[in-house]
Amino acid sequence: MRDISNYKLVVCIIKTGYVSKLVKAAKKIGVEGITEFHGRGTAHTQGITAKLGLTHDPERDIIMTAVPKEMVDDVVQTFKSKGKLAEKNTGILFVVNLRRCGGIAHVLEAFL
């Protein structure tokens, strides 16, 4: 494994249905690869939703991409706007520092 401390992992957990928009927008700004998968949230909402007569959909999609730190702000802004993350109960986005990574040798050669 190589030191890739100049890379960050951008993770976005979002309502089902937004992934294709986010992937397309990320590719436009130069993101090379994205991993996406489906998940199910466990937020405690049963009491509130029952009393208000609302429904709660725990289904979520998760997107992860490792990008050079110079691209993080653009990726975050793109995911926030295309994923409508300013709206209530849409999703969450966070960035994780990476220190070591394996399996993306073609990318590592370009940046190291």
C-alpha positions in Angstrom: 0.0 0.0 0.0 1.2 3.5 -0.8 0.9 6.8 1.1 -1.8 8.8 -0.6 -2.3 11.5 2.0 -3.1 14.0 -0.8 -6.3 12.1 -1.5 -9.7 12.5 0.3 -12.6 10.1 0.3 -15.9 11.9 -0.3 -18.9 10.0 0.9 -22.5 10.9 0.2 -25.5 9.1 1.7 -28.6 10.3 -0.1 -32.2 9.5 -0.9 -32.7 6.9 -3.6 -33.1 8.4 -7.0 -30.3 11.0 -7.0 -27.3 8.8 -7.8 -27.4 9.0 -11.6 -27.5 12.9 -11.4 -24.5 12.9 -9.0 -22.4 10.5 -11.0 -23.0 12.3 -14.2 -22.2 15.7 -12.6 -19.0 14.3 -10.9 -17.8 12.8 -14.2 -18.2 16.3 -15.8 -15.9 17.9 -13.3 -13.2 15.2 -13.7 -14.0 12.5 -11.2 -12.6 9.3 -12.6 -14.4 6.6 -10.5 -17.3 6.3 -8.2 -18.5 3.4 -6.1 -22.2 3.4 -5.4 -24.3 1.0 -3.4 -27.7 0.7 -1.8 -28.4 0.9 1.9 -31.1 1.2 4.6 -31.1 3.8 7.3 -32.1 3.1 10.9 -33.3 6.5 12.1 -35.7 6.4 15.0 -38.8 8.0 13.5 -41.7 5.6 14.3 -43.3 7.7 17.0 -43.1 11.0 15.1 -44.3 9.6 11.7 -47.2 7.7 13.3 -48.5 10.7 15.2 -48.2 13.0 12.2 -49.5 10.5 9.7 -46.3 10.6 7.7 -44.3 7.8 6.1 -40.6 7.3 6.5 -38.5 5.8 3.7 -35.2 4.4 5.1 -33.8 3.4 1.7 -30.7 5.3 0.8 -27.9 5.2 -1.8 -24.3 5.6 -0.9 -21.7 7.1 -3.2 -17.9 7.1 -2.5 -15.1 8.6 -4.5 -11.4 9.1 -3.7 -10.2 12.4 -5.2 -7.1 14.6 -4.9 -7.5 17.2 -2.2 -7.5 19.9 -4.9 -10.8 18.5 -6.2 -12.7 18.1 -2.9 -14.4 21.5 -2.8 -15.7 21.0 -6.4 -17.0 17.5 -5.7 -18.6 18.6 -2.4 -20.3 21.5 -4.0 -21.5 19.4 -7.0 -22.9 16.7 -4.7 -24.6 19.3 -2.5 -26.3 21.1 -5.3 -27.2 18.1 -7.5 -28.3 16.1 -4.5 -30.3 19.0 -3.0 -28.6 18.4 0.3 -29.8 21.7 1.7 -33.3 20.3 1.8 -34.5 18.6 4.9 -34.0 14.8 5.2 -32.3 14.4 1.8 -28.9 13.1 2.9 -25.5 13.6 4.4 -22.1 14.3 2.9 -18.7 14.0 4.6 -15.0 13.9 3.7 -12.5 11.4 5.1 -8.7 11.8 5.1 -6.9 8.9 3.4 -3.5 7.7 4.4 -3.0 4.5 2.6 -4.7 2.8 -0.3 -4.2 -0.1 -2.7 -5.9 -1.2 -5.9 -5.9 2.1 -7.8 -2.3 1.8 -9.2 -3.1 3.7 -12.4 -4.3 6.7 -10.5 -1.5 6.6 -7.9 1.1 6.7 -10.7 -0.4 9.9 -12.1 -0.3 11.8 -8.8 2.7 10.4 -6.9 
